[in-house]
Amino acid sequence: MLKSGKWLVVGAAISLCLTTAIHAQDAPAAGSPGRPGGGPPGGFAARGNNDMVSMTPPANVKWLKIYETTPNVVAGTENELNPMEPTLDLYLPDTNSATGAAMLRYRHGPQYHYPTTLLDAQRALRFIRQHAEDYHIEPAKVDVFGGSAGGHLAAMLATLYDKVLPEAPYVPDATDSLSAKPAFALLLYPVIDLTDDAITHRGSRQNLTQNNPALYEALSTQKHATRDTPPVFIVQGSNNRLVPVQNSLLFYEACLKAGVPVEMHLEENAQHGFGMATNLKDETVKERPKLASCFMARHKWIPAE
């Protein structure tokens, strides 16, 4: 994601859903040897009319199981875009060319809904903190980065951390005693509001809540920003018709009102799903990762270049 500093990145296996960035030292040398749940080692997957997305991991990927006994399991077929078992996929690049990275495969709709999606993300952050020494990670600098529906999940982590645990018969363990609050949240064209039909993304709302109106306000993250919300960096496109810019504006204003450090960048012509803007001709958009690095360095989460 960002080139400055050293990073361990955690994200989702579905297109433009969730990634999490963790400020790290060196990549860890250990990991579990295979993927729990029997998922395929690679292949290609499509989502809607998007281009085909390669799901083939490099040979040095390690899969880490984050639950001893996974709660809230439902029947389903395991594959890269429909995980039955949430895992951290640990990338170990050559030390002379890149830093460590991991991807979080979390359970999501249509088979899994709230609170399972949030539970998996919280568990991942707690798991990383529990193993901080093993993975050479600074536990106080575990950060979250999410785009689109993953931006909403990242915003939930930033505002609704430590609010839920799996219900019985699940028995909380030592990992669950740790904080799931990220130190920083980077949101890329995020879904934020679930209450307003005119600006919400209805597919995301349906997958998360099963269209239960009782959850709309409870999971609209702008309504839960407080002075304890971690600092936030937002990038959005004004021409985004899938997840309208009003979502980002609402969260930005909520952060300002709560006294949360926040920075937002709006692109005039950018639509949805531009990612790191590597395929866009707009050089201004391509500067956003660097500006995010500057924001984080300013707050001393990563070293200044």
C-alpha positions as CSV (number, residue, x, y, z in Angstrom):
1,M,0.0,0.0,0.0
2,L,2.3,2.7,1.2
3,K,6.0,2.7,0.4
4,S,7.3,4.7,3.4
5,G,7.9,3.0,6.6
6,K,7.6,-0.8,7.2
7,W,4.1,-2.3,7.0
8,L,2.3,-5.5,7.7
9,V,-1.0,-5.3,5.8
10,V,-4.2,-7.2,6.6
11,G,-7.1,-7.3,4.2
12,A,-10.0,-9.1,2.7
13,A,-10.2,-11.7,0.0
14,I,-13.1,-10.0,-1.8
15,S,-12.7,-7.2,-4.3
16,L,-12.4,-3.7,-2.7
17,C,-13.5,-4.9,0.7
18,L,-11.1,-4.8,3.6
19,T,-7.5,-4.3,4.2
20,T,-5.7,-3.5,7.4
21,A,-2.3,-1.9,7.8
22,I,-0.1,-2.6,10.7
23,H,3.0,-0.6,11.4
24,A,5.7,-3.3,11.7
25,Q,9.4,-3.8,12.0
26,D,10.6,-6.8,10.1
27,A,8.6,-9.6,8.5
28,P,8.1,-12.6,10.8
29,A,9.9,-15.8,10.1
30,A,7.1,-18.2,11.2
31,G,3.6,-19.0,10.2
32,S,1.2,-21.9,9.8
33,P,1.8,-24.2,6.8
34,G,-1.6,-24.3,5.2
35,R,-5.0,-22.8,4.9
36,P,-7.6,-23.9,7.5
37,G,-10.9,-24.9,6.0
38,G,-9.6,-26.5,2.9
39,G,-9.9,-23.5,0.6
40,P,-8.2,-23.6,-2.8
41,P,-4.6,-22.3,-3.0
42,G,-5.4,-20.0,-5.8
43,G,-7.2,-19.3,-9.1
44,F,-9.2,-16.4,-10.5
45,A,-12.5,-14.9,-9.3
46,A,-14.9,-12.3,-10.8
47,R,-17.2,-10.0,-8.9
48,G,-20.1,-8.5,-10.9
49,N,-18.8,-6.9,-14.1
50,N,-15.3,-6.1,-12.6
51,D,-12.2,-7.4,-14.3
52,M,-11.0,-10.8,-13.3
53,V,-9.0,-10.7,-10.1
54,S,-6.1,-13.1,-9.5
55,M,-6.5,-14.9,-6.2
56,T,-3.3,-16.9,-6.6
57,P,-1.0,-16.2,-3.6
58,P,2.8,-16.2,-3.9
59,A,4.6,-19.4,-2.9
60,N,5.7,-17.8,0.4
61,V,2.3,-17.1,1.8
62,K,1.5,-18.5,5.2
63,W,-2.1,-19.0,6.5
64,L,-2.8,-18.3,10.2
65,K,-5.9,-19.4,11.9
66,I,-7.2,-16.7,14.3
67,Y,-9.7,-18.8,16.3
68,E,-8.9,-22.0,18.2
69,T,-12.6,-22.9,17.6
70,T,-14.3,-20.7,15.1
71,P,-17.7,-19.3,16.3
72,N,-20.9,-18.8,14.4
73,V,-20.1,-21.3,11.6
74,V,-22.8,-21.9,9.0
75,A,-22.9,-24.5,6.2
76,G,-21.2,-23.4,3.0
77,T,-18.6,-24.2,0.4
78,E,-15.2,-22.8,1.1
79,N,-13.5,-20.7,-1.6
80,E,-11.4,-17.5,-1.8
81,L,-14.4,-15.2,-2.2
82,N,-16.6,-17.1,0.3
83,P,-14.4,-18.1,3.3
84,M,-15.8,-20.3,6.0
85,E,-12.8,-19.8,8.2
86,P,-11.4,-16.4,8.8
87,T,-7.6,-16.4,8.4
88,L,-4.6,-14.1,8.2
89,D,-2.7,-14.7,5.0
90,L,0.9,-13.8,5.8
91,Y,3.2,-12.6,3.0
92,L,6.9,-12.9,3.5
93,P,8.7,-11.0,0.7
94,D,12.4,-11.0,0.3
95,T,13.9,-8.7,2.9
96,N,15.9,-6.8,0.4
97,S,12.9,-5.9,-1.8
98,A,9.8,-5.4,0.4
99,T,8.2,-5.5,3.8
100,G,5.9,-8.1,5.3
101,A,2.2,-8.3,4.5
102,A,-0.8,-10.4,5.4
103,M,-4.4,-10.6,4.1
104,L,-7.4,-11.1,6.3
105,R,-10.1,-13.4,4.9
106,Y,-13.2,-12.6,6.9
107,R,-16.6,-14.1,6.6
108,H,-19.1,-11.9,4.9
109,G,-22.5,-11.8,3.2
110,P,-24.6,-13.4,1.8
111,Q,-23.9,-16.3,4.2
112,Y,-22.4,-14.2,7.1
113,H,-23.7,-10.9,8.5
114,Y,-23.3,-8.6,11.5
115,P,-21.9,-9.3,14.0
116,T,-19.7,-12.0,12.5
117,T,-18.0,-9.7,10.0
118,L,-17.0,-7.3,12.8
119,L,-16.1,-10.1,15.2
120,D,-13.6,-11.5,12.7
121,A,-12.0,-8.1,12.1
122,Q,-11.7,-7.5,15.8
123,R,-10.3,-10.9,16.4
124,A,-7.7,-10.3,13.7
125,L,-6.5,-7.1,15.4
126,R,-6.4,-8.8,18.8
127,F,-4.5,-11.8,17.3
128,I,-1.9,-9.6,15.8
129,R,-1.4,-7.8,19.1
130,Q,-1.1,-11.1,20.9
131,H,1.6,-12.2,18.5
132,A,3.3,-8.8,18.2
133,E,6.6,-10.1,19.5
134,D,6.6,-13.2,17.3
135,Y,5.9,-11.0,14.2
136,H,8.1,-8.1,15.2
137,I,5.1,-5.7,15.2
138,E,4.6,-2.6,17.3
139,P,1.3,-3.5,19.1
140,A,0.4,0.1,19.7
141,K,0.6,0.8,16.0
142,V,-1.9,-1.6,14.6
143,D,-3.8,0.3,11.9
144,V,-6.7,-0.4,9.6
145,F,-7.2,0.4,5.9
146,G,-10.4,-0.4,4.1
147,G,-12.1,0.4,0.8
148,S,-15.8,0.4,-0.1
149,A,-17.7,-2.1,2.1
150,G,-14.3,-2.8,3.7
151,G,-14.1,0.9,4.4
152,H,-17.3,0.5,6.4
153,L,-15.9,-2.4,8.3
154,A,-12.7,-0.4,9.0
155,A,-14.9,2.5,10.2
156,M,-16.7,0.1,12.5
157,L,-13.4,-1.0,13.9
158,A,-12.5,2.6,14.6
159,T,-15.9,3.4,16.3
160,L,-17.3,0.2,17.6
161,Y,-14.2,-1.6,18.8
162,D,-14.5,-3.8,21.8
163,K,-18.3,-3.7,21.7
164,V,-19.1,-7.3,20.9
165,L,-17.8,-10.9,21.5
166,P,-19.2,-14.1,20.1
167,E,-22.2,-15.5,22.0
168,A,-22.2,-18.8,24.0
169,P,-21.2,-21.5,23.6
170,Y,-18.1,-19.6,22.5
171,V,-15.7,-19.1,25.5
172,P,-13.5,-15.9,25.4
173,D,-9.8,-16.6,25.6
174,A,-6.7,-14.6,26.3
175,T,-6.7,-13.1,22.8
176,D,-10.2,-11.6,23.4
177,S,-8.9,-9.7,26.4
178,L,-6.8,-7.5,24.2
179,S,-8.0,-4.2,22.6
180,A,-9.4,-4.3,19.1
181,K,-9.1,-0.5,18.7
182,P,-6.9,0.4,15.7
183,A,-4.4,3.2,16.1
184,F,-5.3,4.8,12.8
185,A,-8.0,4.3,10.1
186,L,-7.5,4.9,6.4
187,L,-10.8,4.9,4.5
188,L,-11.0,4.6,0.7
189,Y,-14.4,5.6,-0.8
190,P,-16.1,4.0,2.3
191,V,-19.7,3.0,2.9
192,I,-20.6,5.0,6.1
193,D,-24.3,5.6,6.4
194,L,-27.0,2.9,6.4
195,T,-30.0,5.0,7.3
196,D,-30.5,7.1,4.1
197,D,-31.6,5.2,1.0
198,A,-30.4,8.0,-1.2
199,I,-26.7,7.7,-0.2
200,T,-26.2,4.2,1.3
201,H,-24.9,1.3,-0.7
202,R,-27.9,-1.0,-0.5
203,G,-26.0,-4.2,-1.4
204,S,-23.6,-3.7,1.4
205,R,-26.4,-2.8,3.8
206,Q,-28.3,-6.0,2.8
207,N,-25.2,-8.2,3.2
208,L,-24.4,-6.8,6.6
209,T,-27.8,-6.4,8.2
210,Q,-30.1,-8.7,6.2
211,N,-32.2,-5.5,5.7
212,N,-33.0,-5.2,9.4
213,P,-33.8,-1.5,10.0
214,A,-33.1,-2.0,13.7
215,L,-29.4,-2.2,12.8
216,Y,-29.2,0.7,10.3
217,E,-28.5,3.5,12.9
218,A,-26.5,1.3,15.2
219,L,-24.1,0.5,12.3
220,S,-24.0,3.9,10.7
221,T,-20.5,4.8,11.8
222,Q,-20.7,8.6,11.7
223,K,-23.2,8.3,14.6
224,H,-20.6,6.7,16.8
225,A,-17.5,8.8,16.3
226,T,-16.2,10.1,19.7
227,R,-13.1,11.7,21.1
228,D,-11.7,8.2,21.5
229,T,-12.0,7.4,17.8
230,P,-8.5,7.0,16.3
231,P,-7.3,9.5,13.7
232,V,-8.7,9.1,10.2
233,F,-7.5,9.7,6.6
234,I,-10.2,9.6,3.9
235,V,-9.9,9.5,0.1
236,Q,-13.1,9.7,-2.0
237,G,-14.2,10.6,-5.6
238,S,-16.8,13.3,-6.1
239,N,-18.0,11.4,-9.2
240,N,-18.7,8.2,-7.2
241,R,-22.2,7.1,-8.0
242,L,-21.9,3.7,-6.3
243,V,-21.0,4.9,-2.8
244,P,-21.8,8.7,-2.9
245,V,-19.3,11.2,-1.5
246,Q,-21.9,12.2,1.1
247,N,-20.8,9.0,3.1
248,S,-17.3,10.4,3.5
249,L,-18.5,13.9,4.2
250,L,-20.7,12.6,7.0
251,F,-17.8,10.7,8.7
252,Y,-15.4,13.7,8.2
253,E,-17.9,16.0,9.8
254,A,-18.5,13.6,12.7
255,C,-14.8,13.3,13.3
256,L,-14.4,17.1,13.3
257,K,-17.3,17.5,15.8
258,A,-15.7,14.8,18.1
259,G,-12.3,16.4,17.9
260,V,-10.7,13.5,16.1
261,P,-7.7,14.2,13.9
262,V,-9.0,13.8,10.3
263,E,-7.8,14.6,6.8
264,M,-9.9,14.1,3.7
265,H,-9.1,14.3,-0.1
266,L,-11.8,14.5,-2.7
267,E,-11.0,13.8,-6.4
268,E,-13.1,15.7,-8.9
269,N,-13.5,13.0,-11.6
270,A,-12.7,9.8,-9.7
271,Q,-15.4,7.2,-9.6
272,H,-15.6,4.1,-7.4
273,G,-12.9,1.5,-7.1
274,F,-9.8,3.4,-8.2
275,G,-7.7,1.7,-5.5
276,M,-4.2,3.1,-5.4
277,A,-4.9,4.8,-8.8
278,T,-2.2,3.0,-10.7
279,N,-4.6,2.7,-13.7
280,L,-5.7,6.4,-13.6
281,K,-4.1,9.1,-15.7
282,D,-4.8,11.6,-12.9
283,E,-1.4,12.2,-11.2
284,T,-3.2,14.0,-8.3
285,V,-5.0,10.8,-7.3
286,K,-1.7,8.9,-7.4
287,E,-0.3,11.3,-4.8
288,R,-2.8,10.1,-2.2
289,P,-0.7,7.2,-0.8
290,K,2.2,9.6,-0.3
291,L,-0.1,12.1,1.5
292,A,-1.4,9.3,3.7
293,S,2.2,8.5,4.6
294,C,2.8,12.2,5.4
295,F,-0.3,12.3,7.6
296,M,0.8,9.2,9.5
297,A,4.4,10.4,9.8
298,R,3.1,13.7,11.2
299,H,1.4,11.8,13.9
300,K,4.5,9.7,14.5
301,W,3.0,6.3,13.5
302,I,5.6,5.8,10.8
303,P,9.1,7.3,10.3
304,A,9.3,10.5,8.3
305,E,11.0,10.1,4.9
